[in-house]
Amino acid sequence: MLLPALSRAKEKAHRTACINNLRQLDGAKQQWALENKKEDTDIPKQADVSRFIKGNHFPLCPAGGTYTI
């Protein structure tokens, strides 16, 4: 009984971390666009938005995947 509950809790924690990472990335992209007078359709590089993310590093997916902008 304990193992399924731990598995669900771990999955929920990964999902929450992923959502928070996506929010950070979206905010960083918006800040980049605002400061550089870019359009919503412009796509920055990873290095462009990293400076707008806490700790100046691109977040890692908790499930082992990757994020693209």
Secondary structure, DSSP 8 states (H G I E B T S, - for coil): -HHHHHHHHHHHHHHHHHHHHHHHHHHHHHHHHHHTT--TT----HHHHHTTSGGGS----TTS-----
